[in-house]
Every structure is written in structure tokens, then in C-alpha cells.
Amino acid sequence: MEWPQELLELFDDPLLDGVKPKAAAVTADDRTQRKIDELHQWLADNGREPQASASNIKEKLLAVSLRTLKEQGLWI
């Protein structure tokens, strides 16, 4: 396909130098996969599941996420 010269000149306009396509929205599946990856990393680093009774807030949050994933059947 051959682009018209007028359009090619528009693409070279310095006003458009910083213009980039909009990033794709993060989906629920993306968030779930990130949480699963985070839990896998926790298990690799600590050798145990995160505990809801822990004093560390990150561990507590991971424990809640793990419980939710188990309830949804996404974690065995």
C-alpha cells in the first residue's frame, strides 16, 4: 500500500513525536495471572504458603489472595 505524501508529512510532524498508542487495559485475567505469579515466587522464596496470621501485611494479602484462588478453583 502506498501512503499519500500528505499523510507521510503529517506523521513526521514534530508535534506528534511523543504520541504513542494507548496501552491495553489490564484485564481481570491479567490481574489473576500476576497474583498467581506472585504466589509462586513467594512459595519459591519461603518454601511455604503465606499465612493470614502473619505480622507482615504483604504475607497477609497473599494469604487472602491464595484463599480466594482456592475458593475459585484456580489453585490446587
PDB file of N, CA, C and O in Angstrom:
ATOM      1  N   MET A   1       0.848  -1.180   0.000  1.00  0.00           N
ATOM      2  CA  MET A   1       0.000   0.000   0.000  1.00  0.00           C
ATOM      3  C   MET A   1       0.886   1.234   0.000  1.00  0.00           C
ATOM      4  O   MET A   1       1.869   1.315   0.737  1.00  0.00           O
ATOM      5  N   GLU A   2       0.534   2.151  -0.806  1.00  0.00           N
ATOM      6  CA  GLU A   2       1.307   3.384  -0.902  1.00  0.00           C
ATOM      7  C   GLU A   2       0.552   4.501  -0.184  1.00  0.00           C
ATOM      8  O   GLU A   2      -0.627   4.744  -0.439  1.00  0.00           O
ATOM      9  N   TRP A   3       1.271   5.178   0.730  1.00  0.00           N
ATOM     10  CA  TRP A   3       0.669   6.246   1.509  1.00  0.00           C
ATOM     11  C   TRP A   3       0.769   7.561   0.751  1.00  0.00           C
ATOM     12  O   TRP A   3       1.784   7.827   0.107  1.00  0.00           O
ATOM     13  N   PRO A   4      -0.273   8.389   0.818  1.00  0.00           N
ATOM     14  CA  PRO A   4      -0.195   9.710   0.189  1.00  0.00           C
ATOM     15  C   PRO A   4       0.868  10.562   0.888  1.00  0.00           C
ATOM     16  O   PRO A   4       1.049  10.460   2.102  1.00  0.00           O
ATOM     17  N   GLN A   5       1.553  11.382   0.139  1.00  0.00           N
ATOM     18  CA  GLN A   5       2.611  12.225   0.669  1.00  0.00           C
ATOM     19  C   GLN A   5       2.106  13.119   1.796  1.00  0.00           C
ATOM     20  O   GLN A   5       2.821  13.359   2.769  1.00  0.00           O
ATOM     21  N   GLU A   6       0.895  13.605   1.666  1.00  0.00           N
ATOM     22  CA  GLU A   6       0.304  14.475   2.687  1.00  0.00           C
ATOM     23  C   GLU A   6       0.221  13.755   4.043  1.00  0.00           C
ATOM     24  O   GLU A   6       0.475  14.356   5.087  1.00  0.00           O
ATOM     25  N   LEU A   7      -0.128  12.495   4.017  1.00  0.00           N
ATOM     26  CA  LEU A   7      -0.215  11.710   5.244  1.00  0.00           C
ATOM     27  C   LEU A   7       1.175  11.430   5.812  1.00  0.00           C
ATOM     28  O   LEU A   7       1.366  11.492   7.026  1.00  0.00           O
ATOM     29  N   LEU A   8       2.128  11.130   4.971  1.00  0.00           N
ATOM     30  CA  LEU A   8       3.503  10.887   5.415  1.00  0.00           C
ATOM     31  C   LEU A   8       4.083  12.129   6.086  1.00  0.00           C
ATOM     32  O   LEU A   8       4.795  12.018   7.084  1.00  0.00           O
ATOM     33  N   GLU A   9       3.791  13.288   5.556  1.00  0.00           N
ATOM     34  CA  GLU A   9       4.271  14.536   6.152  1.00  0.00           C
ATOM     35  C   GLU A   9       3.634  14.755   7.526  1.00  0.00           C
ATOM     36  O   GLU A   9       4.276  15.266   8.444  1.00  0.00           O
ATOM     37  N   LEU A  10       2.384  14.369   7.654  1.00  0.00           N
ATOM     38  CA  LEU A  10       1.701  14.501   8.936  1.00  0.00           C
ATOM     39  C   LEU A  10       2.381  13.627   9.991  1.00  0.00           C
ATOM     40  O   LEU A  10       2.553  14.060  11.131  1.00  0.00           O
ATOM     41  N   PHE A  11       2.770  12.406   9.625  1.00  0.00           N
ATOM     42  CA  PHE A  11       3.450  11.511  10.558  1.00  0.00           C
ATOM     43  C   PHE A  11       4.796  12.070  11.009  1.00  0.00           C
ATOM     44  O   PHE A  11       5.251  11.759  12.109  1.00  0.00           O
ATOM     45  N   ASP A  12       5.434  12.883  10.185  1.00  0.00           N
ATOM     46  CA  ASP A  12       6.732  13.460  10.513  1.00  0.00           C
ATOM     47  C   ASP A  12       6.622  14.760  11.304  1.00  0.00           C
ATOM     48  O   ASP A  12       7.642  15.357  11.647  1.00  0.00           O
ATOM     49  N   ASP A  13       5.421  15.202  11.595  1.00  0.00           N
ATOM     50  CA  ASP A  13       5.209  16.451  12.324  1.00  0.00           C
ATOM     51  C   ASP A  13       5.798  16.325  13.730  1.00  0.00           C
ATOM     52  O   ASP A  13       5.487  15.365  14.435  1.00  0.00           O
ATOM     53  N   PRO A  14       6.645  17.278  14.158  1.00  0.00           N
ATOM     54  CA  PRO A  14       7.269  17.221  15.490  1.00  0.00           C
ATOM     55  C   PRO A  14       6.245  17.237  16.637  1.00  0.00           C
ATOM     56  O   PRO A  14       6.555  16.791  17.742  1.00  0.00           O
ATOM     57  N   LEU A  15       5.055  17.736  16.388  1.00  0.00           N
ATOM     58  CA  LEU A  15       4.034  17.744  17.433  1.00  0.00           C
ATOM     59  C   LEU A  15       3.605  16.321  17.800  1.00  0.00           C
ATOM     60  O   LEU A  15       3.071  16.092  18.886  1.00  0.00           O
ATOM     61  N   LEU A  16       3.834  15.387  16.912  1.00  0.00           N
ATOM     62  CA  LEU A  16       3.427  14.009  17.159  1.00  0.00           C
ATOM     63  C   LEU A  16       4.564  13.129  17.668  1.00  0.00           C
ATOM     64  O   LEU A  16       4.406  11.913  17.778  1.00  0.00           O
ATOM     65  N   ASP A  17       5.717  13.738  17.982  1.00  0.00           N
ATOM     66  CA  ASP A  17       6.880  12.961  18.417  1.00  0.00           C
ATOM     67  C   ASP A  17       6.600  12.102  19.639  1.00  0.00           C
ATOM     68  O   ASP A  17       7.051  10.958  19.688  1.00  0.00           O
ATOM     69  N   GLY A  18       5.879  12.606  20.618  1.00  0.00           N
ATOM     70  CA  GLY A  18       5.649  11.868  21.851  1.00  0.00           C
ATOM     71  C   GLY A  18       4.375  11.036  21.849  1.00  0.00           C
ATOM     72  O   GLY A  18       4.037  10.414  22.856  1.00  0.00           O
ATOM     73  N   VAL A  19       3.674  11.021  20.736  1.00  0.00           N
ATOM     74  CA  VAL A  19       2.404  10.296  20.678  1.00  0.00           C
ATOM     75  C   VAL A  19       2.667   8.800  20.521  1.00  0.00           C
ATOM     76  O   VAL A  19       3.397   8.365  19.630  1.00  0.00           O
ATOM     77  N   LYS A  20       2.048   8.030  21.415  1.00  0.00           N
ATOM     78  CA  LYS A  20       2.184   6.577  21.386  1.00  0.00           C
ATOM     79  C   LYS A  20       0.800   5.967  21.482  1.00  0.00           C
ATOM     80  O   LYS A  20      -0.127   6.618  21.963  1.00  0.00           O
ATOM     81  N   PRO A  21       0.643   4.735  21.035  1.00  0.00           N
ATOM     82  CA  PRO A  21      -0.664   4.096  21.168  1.00  0.00           C
ATOM     83  C   PRO A  21      -1.030   3.915  22.637  1.00  0.00           C
ATOM     84  O   PRO A  21      -0.161   3.733  23.490  1.00  0.00           O
ATOM     85  N   LYS A  22      -2.303   3.967  22.910  1.00  0.00           N
ATOM     86  CA  LYS A  22      -2.785   3.778  24.269  1.00  0.00           C
ATOM     87  C   LYS A  22      -2.483   2.349  24.705  1.00  0.00           C
ATOM     88  O   LYS A  22      -2.681   1.400  23.947  1.00  0.00           O
ATOM     89  N   ALA A  23      -2.010   2.213  25.919  1.00  0.00           N
ATOM     90  CA  ALA A  23      -1.702   0.880  26.459  1.00  0.00           C
ATOM     91  C   ALA A  23      -3.004   0.103  26.644  1.00  0.00           C
ATOM     92  O   ALA A  23      -4.043   0.667  26.987  1.00  0.00           O
ATOM     93  N   ALA A  24      -2.920  -1.183  26.410  1.00  0.00           N
ATOM     94  CA  ALA A  24      -4.093  -2.029  26.591  1.00  0.00           C
ATOM     95  C   ALA A  24      -4.490  -2.058  28.060  1.00  0.00           C
ATOM     96  O   ALA A  24      -3.632  -2.080  28.943  1.00  0.00           O
ATOM     97  N   ALA A  25      -5.768  -2.058  28.313  1.00  0.00           N
ATOM     98  CA  ALA A  25      -6.272  -2.098  29.684  1.00  0.00           C
ATOM     99  C   ALA A  25      -5.943  -3.448  30.306  1.00  0.00           C
ATOM    100  O   ALA A  25      -5.976  -4.481  29.637  1.00  0.00           O
ATOM    101  N   VAL A  26      -5.624  -3.422  31.593  1.00  0.00           N
ATOM    102  CA  VAL A  26      -5.334  -4.647  32.329  1.00  0.00           C
ATOM    103  C   VAL A  26      -6.661  -5.354  32.600  1.00  0.00           C
ATOM    104  O   VAL A  26      -7.600  -4.749  33.116  1.00  0.00           O
ATOM    105  N   THR A  27      -6.729  -6.625  32.252  1.00  0.00           N
ATOM    106  CA  THR A  27      -7.960  -7.388  32.436  1.00  0.00           C
ATOM    107  C   THR A  27      -7.936  -8.135  33.772  1.00  0.00           C
ATOM    108  O   THR A  27      -6.904  -8.210  34.439  1.00  0.00           O
ATOM    109  N   ALA A  28      -9.068  -8.672  34.139  1.00  0.00           N
ATOM    110  CA  ALA A  28      -9.160  -9.474  35.364  1.00  0.00           C
ATOM    111  C   ALA A  28      -8.254 -10.700  35.252  1.00  0.00           C
ATOM    112  O   ALA A  28      -7.634 -11.109  36.234  1.00  0.00           O
ATOM    113  N   ASP A  29      -8.178 -11.280  34.066  1.00  0.00           N
ATOM    114  CA  ASP A  29      -7.298 -12.430  33.853  1.00  0.00           C
ATOM    115  C   ASP A  29      -5.834 -12.046  34.046  1.00  0.00           C
ATOM    116  O   ASP A  29      -5.050 -12.820  34.595  1.00  0.00           O
ATOM    117  N   ASP A  30      -5.469 -10.841  33.591  1.00  0.00           N
ATOM    118  CA  ASP A  30      -4.098 -10.357  33.773  1.00  0.00           C
ATOM    119  C   ASP A  30      -3.775 -10.213  35.264  1.00  0.00           C
ATOM    120  O   ASP A  30      -2.701 -10.613  35.715  1.00  0.00           O
ATOM    121  N   ARG A  31      -4.712  -9.641  36.020  1.00  0.00           N
ATOM    122  CA  ARG A  31      -4.501  -9.461  37.464  1.00  0.00           C
ATOM    123  C   ARG A  31      -4.398 -10.808  38.169  1.00  0.00           C
ATOM    124  O   ARG A  31      -3.568 -10.988  39.061  1.00  0.00           O
ATOM    125  N   THR A  32      -5.241 -11.749  37.767  1.00  0.00           N
ATOM    126  CA  THR A  32      -5.196 -13.086  38.363  1.00  0.00           C
ATOM    127  C   THR A  32      -3.858 -13.753  38.079  1.00  0.00           C
ATOM    128  O   THR A  32      -3.257 -14.354  38.969  1.00  0.00           O
ATOM    129  N   GLN A  33      -3.394 -13.647  36.837  1.00  0.00           N
ATOM    130  CA  GLN A  33      -2.111 -14.268  36.481  1.00  0.00           C
ATOM    131  C   GLN A  33      -0.963 -13.624  37.250  1.00  0.00           C
ATOM    132  O   GLN A  33      -0.046 -14.320  37.684  1.00  0.00           O
ATOM    133  N   ARG A  34      -1.002 -12.312  37.423  1.00  0.00           N
ATOM    134  CA  ARG A  34       0.048 -11.638  38.199  1.00  0.00           C
ATOM    135  C   ARG A  34       0.062 -12.135  39.651  1.00  0.00           C
ATOM    136  O   ARG A  34       1.124 -12.354  40.234  1.00  0.00           O
ATOM    137  N   LYS A  35      -1.134 -12.309  40.221  1.00  0.00           N
ATOM    138  CA  LYS A  35      -1.226 -12.774  41.603  1.00  0.00           C
ATOM    139  C   LYS A  35      -0.715 -14.206  41.716  1.00  0.00           C
ATOM    140  O   LYS A  35      -0.025 -14.542  42.678  1.00  0.00           O
ATOM    141  N   ILE A  36      -1.048 -15.057  40.737  1.00  0.00           N
ATOM    142  CA  ILE A  36      -0.541 -16.427  40.742  1.00  0.00           C
ATOM    143  C   ILE A  36       0.983 -16.428  40.643  1.00  0.00           C
ATOM    144  O   ILE A  36       1.654 -17.180  41.350  1.00  0.00           O
ATOM    145  N   ASP A  37       1.522 -15.594  39.774  1.00  0.00           N
ATOM    146  CA  ASP A  37       2.979 -15.486  39.641  1.00  0.00           C
ATOM    147  C   ASP A  37       3.615 -15.021  40.955  1.00  0.00           C
ATOM    148  O   ASP A  37       4.662 -15.521  41.367  1.00  0.00           O
ATOM    149  N   GLU A  38       2.961 -14.059  41.598  1.00  0.00           N
ATOM    150  CA  GLU A  38       3.465 -13.537  42.879  1.00  0.00           C
ATOM    151  C   GLU A  38       3.446 -14.634  43.948  1.00  0.00           C
ATOM    152  O   GLU A  38       4.379 -14.750  44.743  1.00  0.00           O
ATOM    153  N   LEU A  39       2.384 -15.431  43.960  1.00  0.00           N
ATOM    154  CA  LEU A  39       2.304 -16.537  44.926  1.00  0.00           C
ATOM    155  C   LEU A  39       3.352 -17.605  44.635  1.00  0.00           C
ATOM    156  O   LEU A  39       3.948 -18.150  45.564  1.00  0.00           O
ATOM    157  N   HIS A  40       3.583 -17.908  43.377  1.00  0.00           N
ATOM    158  CA  HIS A  40       4.633 -18.869  43.021  1.00  0.00           C
ATOM    159  C   HIS A  40       5.995 -18.371  43.504  1.00  0.00           C
ATOM    160  O   HIS A  40       6.800 -19.146  44.019  1.00  0.00           O
ATOM    161  N   GLN A  41       6.245 -17.077  43.335  1.00  0.00           N
ATOM    162  CA  GLN A  41       7.508 -16.501  43.785  1.00  0.00           C
ATOM    163  C   GLN A  41       7.619 -16.601  45.302  1.00  0.00           C
ATOM    164  O   GLN A  41       8.684 -16.926  45.829  1.00  0.00           O
ATOM    165  N   TRP A  42       6.517 -16.322  46.008  1.00  0.00           N
ATOM    166  CA  TRP A  42       6.506 -16.431  47.474  1.00  0.00           C
ATOM    167  C   TRP A  42       6.866 -17.855  47.894  1.00  0.00           C
ATOM    168  O   TRP A  42       7.703 -18.058  48.773  1.00  0.00           O
ATOM    169  N   LEU A  43       6.231 -18.829  47.263  1.00  0.00           N
ATOM    170  CA  LEU A  43       6.493 -20.226  47.601  1.00  0.00           C
ATOM    171  C   LEU A  43       7.950 -20.596  47.333  1.00  0.00           C
ATOM    172  O   LEU A  43       8.565 -21.304  48.130  1.00  0.00           O
ATOM    173  N   ALA A  44       8.500 -20.125  46.229  1.00  0.00           N
ATOM    174  CA  ALA A  44       9.896 -20.407  45.889  1.00  0.00           C
ATOM    175  C   ALA A  44      10.843 -19.772  46.908  1.00  0.00           C
ATOM    176  O   ALA A  44      11.850 -20.372  47.286  1.00  0.00           O
ATOM    177  N   ASP A  45      10.518 -18.566  47.347  1.00  0.00           N
ATOM    178  CA  ASP A  45      11.388 -17.841  48.278  1.00  0.00           C
ATOM    179  C   ASP A  45      11.261 -18.339  49.715  1.00  0.00           C
ATOM    180  O   ASP A  45      12.243 -18.331  50.457  1.00  0.00           O
ATOM    181  N   ASN A  46      10.057 -18.775  50.121  1.00  0.00           N
ATOM    182  CA  ASN A  46       9.799 -19.084  51.524  1.00  0.00           C
ATOM    183  C   ASN A  46       9.547 -20.563  51.805  1.00  0.00           C
ATOM    184  O   ASN A  46       9.628 -20.996  52.954  1.00  0.00           O
ATOM    185  N   GLY A  47       9.247 -21.333  50.775  1.00  0.00           N
ATOM    186  CA  GLY A  47       9.029 -22.759  50.955  1.00  0.00           C
ATOM    187  C   GLY A  47       7.747 -23.114  51.692  1.00  0.00           C
ATOM    188  O   GLY A  47       7.588 -24.243  52.156  1.00  0.00           O
ATOM    189  N   ARG A  48       6.845 -22.171  51.802  1.00  0.00           N
ATOM    190  CA  ARG A  48       5.564 -22.403  52.481  1.00  0.00           C
ATOM    191  C   ARG A  48       4.535 -21.420  51.943  1.00  0.00           C
ATOM    192  O   ARG A  48       4.873 -20.431  51.293  1.00  0.00           O
ATOM    193  N   GLU A  49       3.266 -21.717  52.228  1.00  0.00           N
ATOM    194  CA  GLU A  49       2.196 -20.815  51.827  1.00  0.00           C
ATOM    195  C   GLU A  49       2.176 -19.601  52.760  1.00  0.00           C
ATOM    196  O   GLU A  49       2.548 -19.711  53.928  1.00  0.00           O
ATOM    197  N   PRO A  50       1.749 -18.455  52.255  1.00  0.00           N
ATOM    198  CA  PRO A  50       1.617 -17.285  53.125  1.00  0.00           C
ATOM    199  C   PRO A  50       0.514 -17.519  54.158  1.00  0.00           C
ATOM    200  O   PRO A  50      -0.480 -18.188  53.876  1.00  0.00           O
ATOM    201  N   GLN A  51       0.697 -16.965  55.347  1.00  0.00           N
ATOM    202  CA  GLN A  51      -0.230 -17.168  56.463  1.00  0.00           C
ATOM    203  C   GLN A  51      -1.011 -15.886  56.745  1.00  0.00           C
ATOM    204  O   GLN A  51      -0.446 -14.793  56.772  1.00  0.00           O
ATOM    205  N   ALA A  52      -2.310 -16.038  56.953  1.00  0.00           N
ATOM    206  CA  ALA A  52      -3.158 -14.888  57.269  1.00  0.00           C
ATOM    207  C   ALA A  52      -2.836 -14.314  58.644  1.00  0.00           C
ATOM    208  O   ALA A  52      -3.133 -13.150  58.913  1.00  0.00           O
ATOM    209  N   SER A  53      -2.234 -15.115  59.512  1.00  0.00           N
ATOM    210  CA  SER A  53      -1.918 -14.660  60.870  1.00  0.00           C
ATOM    211  C   SER A  53      -0.554 -13.971  60.967  1.00  0.00           C
ATOM    212  O   SER A  53      -0.141 -13.571  62.055  1.00  0.00           O
ATOM    213  N   ALA A  54       0.133 -13.834  59.863  1.00  0.00           N
ATOM    214  CA  ALA A  54       1.469 -13.229  59.859  1.00  0.00           C
ATOM    215  C   ALA A  54       1.391 -11.751  60.232  1.00  0.00           C
ATOM    216  O   ALA A  54       0.353 -11.110  60.070  1.00  0.00           O
ATOM    217  N   SER A  55       2.495 -11.227  60.729  1.00  0.00           N
ATOM    218  CA  SER A  55       2.538  -9.799  61.064  1.00  0.00           C
ATOM    219  C   SER A  55       2.865  -8.956  59.833  1.00  0.00           C
ATOM    220  O   SER A  55       2.634  -7.747  59.837  1.00  0.00           O
ATOM    221  N   ASN A  56       3.392  -9.568  58.797  1.00  0.00           N
ATOM    222  CA  ASN A  56       3.761  -8.883  57.561  1.00  0.00           C
ATOM    223  C   ASN A  56       2.508  -8.685  56.699  1.00  0.00           C
ATOM    224  O   ASN A  56       1.845  -9.659  56.340  1.00  0.00           O
ATOM    225  N   ILE A  57       2.184  -7.436  56.367  1.00  0.00           N
ATOM    226  CA  ILE A  57       0.963  -7.134  55.617  1.00  0.00           C
ATOM    227  C   ILE A  57       0.988  -7.774  54.223  1.00  0.00           C
ATOM    228  O   ILE A  57      -0.050  -8.217  53.731  1.00  0.00           O
ATOM    229  N   LYS A  58       2.151  -7.827  53.591  1.00  0.00           N
ATOM    230  CA  LYS A  58       2.242  -8.440  52.269  1.00  0.00           C
ATOM    231  C   LYS A  58       1.883  -9.921  52.337  1.00  0.00           C
ATOM    232  O   LYS A  58       1.177 -10.437  51.471  1.00  0.00           O
ATOM    233  N   GLU A  59       2.372 -10.594  53.365  1.00  0.00           N
ATOM    234  CA  GLU A  59       2.057 -12.010  53.530  1.00  0.00           C
ATOM    235  C   GLU A  59       0.566 -12.205  53.796  1.00  0.00           C
ATOM    236  O   GLU A  59      -0.041 -13.138  53.270  1.00  0.00           O
ATOM    237  N   LYS A  60      -0.023 -11.333  54.604  1.00  0.00           N
ATOM    238  CA  LYS A  60      -1.458 -11.422  54.868  1.00  0.00           C
ATOM    239  C   LYS A  60      -2.258 -11.266  53.577  1.00  0.00           C
ATOM    240  O   LYS A  60      -3.197 -12.023  53.328  1.00  0.00           O
ATOM    241  N   LEU A  61      -1.887 -10.289  52.762  1.00  0.00           N
ATOM    242  CA  LEU A  61      -2.595 -10.057  51.496  1.00  0.00           C
ATOM    243  C   LEU A  61      -2.450 -11.250  50.559  1.00  0.00           C
ATOM    244  O   LEU A  61      -3.406 -11.643  49.891  1.00  0.00           O
ATOM    245  N   LEU A  62      -1.258 -11.820  50.513  1.00  0.00           N
ATOM    246  CA  LEU A  62      -1.051 -13.003  49.684  1.00  0.00           C
ATOM    247  C   LEU A  62      -1.869 -14.184  50.191  1.00  0.00           C
ATOM    248  O   LEU A  62      -2.380 -14.972  49.396  1.00  0.00           O
ATOM    249  N   ALA A  63      -1.995 -14.310  51.501  1.00  0.00           N
ATOM    250  CA  ALA A  63      -2.792 -15.387  52.079  1.00  0.00           C
ATOM    251  C   ALA A  63      -4.264 -15.249  51.675  1.00  0.00           C
ATOM    252  O   ALA A  63      -4.924 -16.238  51.357  1.00  0.00           O
ATOM    253  N   VAL A  64      -4.762 -14.032  51.691  1.00  0.00           N
ATOM    254  CA  VAL A  64      -6.151 -13.787  51.280  1.00  0.00           C
ATOM    255  C   VAL A  64      -6.310 -14.105  49.793  1.00  0.00           C
ATOM    256  O   VAL A  64      -7.295 -14.725  49.393  1.00  0.00           O
ATOM    257  N   SER A  65      -5.351 -13.686  48.979  1.00  0.00           N
ATOM    258  CA  SER A  65      -5.398 -13.982  47.545  1.00  0.00           C
ATOM    259  C   SER A  65      -5.370 -15.484  47.305  1.00  0.00           C
ATOM    260  O   SER A  65      -6.107 -15.997  46.462  1.00  0.00           O
ATOM    261  N   LEU A  66      -4.530 -16.181  48.035  1.00  0.00           N
ATOM    262  CA  LEU A  66      -4.433 -17.627  47.892  1.00  0.00           C
ATOM    263  C   LEU A  66      -5.753 -18.297  48.265  1.00  0.00           C
ATOM    264  O   LEU A  66      -6.220 -19.193  47.561  1.00  0.00           O
ATOM    265  N   ARG A  67      -6.348 -17.864  49.366  1.00  0.00           N
ATOM    266  CA  ARG A  67      -7.642 -18.426  49.778  1.00  0.00           C
ATOM    267  C   ARG A  67      -8.698 -18.205  48.691  1.00  0.00           C
ATOM    268  O   ARG A  67      -9.470 -19.110  48.377  1.00  0.00           O
ATOM    269  N   THR A  68      -8.727 -17.009  48.126  1.00  0.00           N
ATOM    270  CA  THR A  68      -9.683 -16.692  47.067  1.00  0.00           C
ATOM    271  C   THR A  68      -9.453 -17.558  45.836  1.00  0.00           C
ATOM    272  O   THR A  68     -10.407 -18.076  45.256  1.00  0.00           O
ATOM    273  N   LEU A  69      -8.197 -17.718  45.434  1.00  0.00           N
ATOM    274  CA  LEU A  69      -7.883 -18.551  44.275  1.00  0.00           C
ATOM    275  C   LEU A  69      -8.310 -19.998  44.516  1.00  0.00           C
ATOM    276  O   LEU A  69      -8.809 -20.662  43.607  1.00  0.00           O
ATOM    277  N   LYS A  70      -8.113 -20.478  45.730  1.00  0.00           N
ATOM    278  CA  LYS A  70      -8.529 -21.849  46.069  1.00  0.00           C
ATOM    279  C   LYS A  70     -10.057 -21.971  46.011  1.00  0.00           C
ATOM    280  O   LYS A  70     -10.581 -22.962  45.501  1.00  0.00           O
ATOM    281  N   GLU A  71     -10.766 -20.972  46.531  1.00  0.00           N
ATOM    282  CA  GLU A  71     -12.232 -20.979  46.503  1.00  0.00           C
ATOM    283  C   GLU A  71     -12.764 -20.969  45.071  1.00  0.00           C
ATOM    284  O   GLU A  71     -13.804 -21.562  44.786  1.00  0.00           O
ATOM    285  N   GLN A  72     -12.049 -20.299  44.178  1.00  0.00           N
ATOM    286  CA  GLN A  72     -12.461 -20.220  42.777  1.00  0.00           C
ATOM    287  C   GLN A  72     -11.995 -21.434  41.972  1.00  0.00           C
ATOM    288  O   GLN A  72     -12.326 -21.566  40.794  1.00  0.00           O
ATOM    289  N   GLY A  73     -11.235 -22.307  42.602  1.00  0.00           N
ATOM    290  CA  GLY A  73     -10.748 -23.484  41.911  1.00  0.00           C
ATOM    291  C   GLY A  73      -9.587 -23.193  40.974  1.00  0.00           C
ATOM    292  O   GLY A  73      -9.301 -23.980  40.072  1.00  0.00           O
ATOM    293  N   LEU A  74      -8.921 -22.068  41.185  1.00  0.00           N
ATOM    294  CA  LEU A  74      -7.794 -21.688  40.335  1.00  0.00           C
ATOM    295  C   LEU A  74      -6.459 -22.091  40.936  1.00  0.00           C
ATOM    296  O   LEU A  74      -5.412 -21.881  40.324  1.00  0.00           O
ATOM    297  N   TRP A  75      -6.490 -22.664  42.122  1.00  0.00           N
ATOM    298  CA  TRP A  75      -5.271 -23.095  42.816  1.00  0.00           C
ATOM    299  C   TRP A  75      -5.574 -24.433  43.483  1.00  0.00           C
ATOM    300  O   TRP A  75      -6.593 -24.594  44.154  1.00  0.00           O
ATOM    301  N   ILE A  76      -4.689 -25.364  43.289  1.00  0.00           N
ATOM    302  CA  ILE A  76      -4.910 -26.697  43.871  1.00  0.00           C
ATOM    303  C   ILE A  76      -3.981 -26.892  45.046  1.00  0.00           C
ATOM    304  O   ILE A  76      -4.001 -27.946  45.681  1.00  0.00           O
TER     305      ILE A  76
END
